[in-house]
Amino acid sequence: MTTAAGPTTAHLPGSLMAAEIAEQPAVFDRILLESPSSVSSLAAQIRRAAPRFVIIAARGTSDHAALYFKYLVEIGLGLPCGLASPSTTTAYGATPNLKDVLWVAVSQSGGSPDLLHSTRAAAKAGALTLAVTNAPNSPLAQAAQLHLDIRAGTERAVAATKTYTATLLSLWLLFDAWRGGKGSDALGLSELAEGLVTSEDVGAVAARFRFVDKIVVTGRGYAYPTAREAALKLMETSYLAAHAFSGADLLHGPLAMVDEDRPVVAVVPHGVAGAAMAPVLERLGERGADLTVVGDPAMAGSNPLIALPKAPEELSPLLEIIPLQRLAHAMAVARHYDPDAPRGLSKMTQTT
């Protein structure tokens, strides 16, 4: 079919998600160029408030970004940090004492009613509130005392990709400025990401997993949020029964369900988190698991590998997730699904 403006083509399944995965290196560059001054100002305000505790509220993909920030805060700042249960205020009407607390609400859209309600309640309870969104004019951004814009640009595919990594980078920059850094460790990140966007490792793994209906994803430390986000992407695009576990938790019971018929993807980056996975990989080998390693080639042994470049461990989650996003996309397309529009889902989920 043609029009006066030229030929038109039907939507290719997964074309939006693929384009947004490929856009991530450019998003990293934009954030690193545009965000440092505003992030520095936010960090100064937080330091003046001197919070003794951090609480993070989020849902879905944003919850995995929140878990990443929890690791940063506890490891790098030495502050206790917890993940909020918004229903304690929205459903149960609880009124906790949040004096000396930094409340961080993470939402790409900034429109989730439960996060909006709980953030307002947190401010009334004495917390300093910060919204982290991709929508500066959203209700959540307006309701919080502080706002961090993740600058991802419009994301059209239902499955979040570039907004997830943009949230990670924005939260890392805030954390780094809070501890007095200048964000220098993130320089060169976009070049590393570009290599992962174009690498050929993913295709062979996607072909092996095309017909599986259940899968386990595991990682430890900073890589645990990656495992959870990867499992979510596989569930929402390929409709798999994907289970995510900390490597430590996997050994505490779920290991019993692993055998040669249940593939396992282990996120094993360079650094402490990767080294902590060594006994997990050993036990998985004993179980005869169909194991694929995403990470340090030295840890893969004879198992299929999606190699990751070496990067500061704090920033590795921004790279780890890219090939796993691509894996979810490739598997969905191979199964004749459209990962741009998963069944039953919409771009913004309303929870109360």
N, C-alpha and C positions, 0 to 999 in steps of 0.2 A: 504494500500500500504506500502511496506517496501523497504528499501535500505540496502546497505552494512553497513551503519552507524546505522541502526536500524529503528524502525517505524517512520513514519511522520504523522502529524495530520494537518487538515485544521485549518486555523485561526479561533479562536472563537471570535465572535463579541464582542467588548469591552474589550478584554483581555489586550491590551496594556494600555488603559486608566485606567483600574482597577489596573494594576501593578504599574503605575506611581502615582496614588492616594496613594497607599499603601507605596510607596517609600518616601513620604514626611517627615516622622519623621527622616529617615536616612539623607535626604538632609539637614534638620535643623541641625543635629549634625555635618555634614561636614562643613557647613557654619560657625557655631560657633567655630569650631576647626581651620579652615584654613583662615578665612577672617579678624579677628581682627587687625592684624598688618598692612595689606594693607589698611583697612578702616581707621585706625588711621592716616596713612600717608595722605590719601585723605582729611580727615577732617582738618588736620593741614594746608594743602595747601588752602583749602576753607576759613578757618578762616583768613589766611594771606591776602587773596584777599578781605575779608570783604564785600561780596555782600550785596546790599541793597534790592534786589528783586530776586526772583527765578521764572524762567519760565520753564515749563516742556512740552516736546513734546513727544507724543506717539500715538499709534493706537490700537484699539481692546482691548484685555486683558491687554496689557501694559498701556493703557489709564486708566484703573481702578486702577492699581498699582500707576500710576502717581497721581490720585486723592487722594489715601491714603497718599502719600508723601506730598501732598498739605496740608492736615489736620495736619500732623506732624509738618511741617514748620511753619504754621500759629499759631498753638496752643502752640507748644513747644519752638519755637525760636522767635516768635513775628515778623516774617518777612512777608511782603506781598508775595503771591505766586499765579501764574496764570497758566492756561493750554494754551499752544500755539495753534495757528491755522496755521499749516505748509503751507497751501495753500496761505497765505498772501505773502510768499516769493517765493514758487515754482510756483504758478499760476499767482499771481499779480505782482511779482517782487518788493514788498515793501522792504524798507531798514530802519527799525526802529533803533533808537539809543539804544543800549543795554549796554552802559557803566555801570559798577557796578552791572551787572546782572550775576547770575549763571544760565546757560542754561543746563538743564538736559534732555537728549534724552534717552528714555526708549524703548528698542526693544530686544526681546529675540534673534532674529536671527542676529540683527545688519546689516541687508541687505535691509531695506526699503528705496527706492530711495528718497522719500520726506523727511524722517528724516535725511538722509545723506546730502541732499542739504541744508535743513534749518539749520542744525548744522554748516555746513561750512559758511553759510551766517551769522549766529549768531556770530561766531568767528570774521569775518570781521567787524561786527557791534560793536565790543568791549566787547562781553561777554566772561566769562570763561566758557568753554564747558566741560561737563561731559557726557560720554556715559555709560549707564547701560545695559549690555548685557550678554547673555549666550555664547558669541562667541568672545573671546579676539582677534582673528585674523580677525574679520569681518571688512568690510569697515567703518562702523560707529565707531567701537572701535578705529580704526587707525586714523580716521579723527578728533576725539575729543581730546582736550588737556589732559583730564583725563579719566580714565576708571575704572568702578566697575564691576568686574566679579561676577555673581550671583551663579556660581558653582553648577548649577542644574544637570549637566550631560545631556547626549543625551535624548531628548524627542521625541518619535516616533509617539505617537497618535496625530492626528490633533488638538483635543481639548486640550488646555494648562491647565495643572493642577500643576505639581510640579514646572514648571518655574514661574507660577504666585506667589505661596507662597515663592519661593526662592527669587523672586524680592522684595516682601514685606519685608522679613527678612533682605535682604541686604540693602534696603533703610532705614529700621529702625536702623540698626547698624551704617550706615553713619550718620543719624540724631543724634543718641545717642552720637556718638563720637564727632560730631560737637558741641554739648552742653556740652561736657566734661565728658560724661559717659563712662563706661567700658563694657557695654553690659550685665551687670549682671541680669537685669530683664528678659532676654531671657533664662536663665538657667532653665532647666526643661520643656522647651517648647515641646521638642520631645516626652516626656512621655505623656503630655496632648494630643498631636496630635495622638499618637498611640492609645489612648483610643477612639478617634473619628473615626479612620480608621476601628476599629473593633466593634464599638457600633451597636446595633440592632435597634435603633430608626428609621433609614432611611427606612427600608423595608416596614413597615406599611404605611408610607406616600406615598411611591412610588406606592404601590398597590391602594391607594385611588385616586391617580392622574393619573393612567395609561391611562384613556380615555379622559382626558381634552384636549382641544385644545387652551385654553387661560388661562393666569395666571398673577398675579401681584406679584411683589417682592418689599418689601419696608424696609427701615431702615433709621436711622439718624446718624449724626456725623461720627465717624470712621466706622460705620456699613453700611453707604451708598455705598461706593465702593463695599462692599460685595454683596449688593443687585443688583448692576449693573452687576457684574461679574457672579452672579448666573443666572440672566436672560439671559445673553449671552450664558452660558453653556446650558441652557434649549432650547434656540433657535437653536443652532448649532448642538445639538445631537438628540433632539426629535422633532425639527421643530415646536415648539409651538409658538404662538403669546404671547411672554413673555414681559411684560412691567415693567420697574424698575423706582421707584420714591423715592425721599426723602420723609420721613414720613410727613414733613411739606408741600411739594409740593402736595402730595396726597390729602391733605385736601383742597387745593386751586382749586379744579375742578375735577380732575380725580376720586375722590371718587364717583362721580355720576354714573360711569359705574360699580361700584362694587355691586354685589348681590350674592345670594346663588349659582348662576351658574358660577361664576368667582372666582376660588380659590385664596387666598392671602397667601403668605409666608412672615411673618414679622420677620426680624432679630432684636432680642431684647437682646443684651448682658448685662452682669453685668456692672454697671457704668452709667455715664452720658447719653450716647446714648440710653441705655435701658430705663432709667427713662423718657427721652424725648419722648419715643414712647407710654407712658401710654395714653395720650389723643387720639392718633391714634388708638390704640387697642379698646378704648371705642367707637369711632365713627364707626369702622369696625363692632363691635358687634351690634350696632344699625342698621347697614345696613343688618344684617343677613349674613355676609360674611362667606364663608367656609374657616376659618382661621387656619393656622398652625404656631406655634411660634418656631423659632430657637433661643435658648438662655437661659436666666435665668428662671429656673422652677417657680420661684415666680411670674413671669409676665404672665404665660401661662393661668392661670385660668382653665377653663374646656376644653380649646382648645387642640388639638393634639400638642405634644411637641417633638422637637429634642433638647435634653438638651446639653448645653455647660458647660464645667468646668469654674470655676472662674479663670481669668487671668488678668494681667494689661491691662487696656482698650486699650492702644496704640498697644498692641500685639494681642488683641482679633481677628482682622480680619484674622490673619493667621490660626486661629482655626475655625472661623465661616464658612469659605468657604468649608472646607473639607466635612462635611455632605451634603452640597449643590452640590458639585462635584459628590458625591456618588449618590445623588438623580437624577441628570441629567443622569448619567450612567445607573442607574437601570431603569429609565423610558424609555430610548432609547432601552435597551435590551428587556424590556417587550413589546415594540411596534415592535420588530423584525427589528430594525435599528442597524447599526454598528457605535457606537460612535467613534471608532478609525478612521473612514474614512467618515465623513459627506459628503453628496452629494454636489458637486459644490465647495468644499473647498480644499485648499492645506495647507501644513504646513507653508509656507511663502507667505504672500500676498504682491504683488508689487503694491504700490500706488505712484503716482507722484504728 
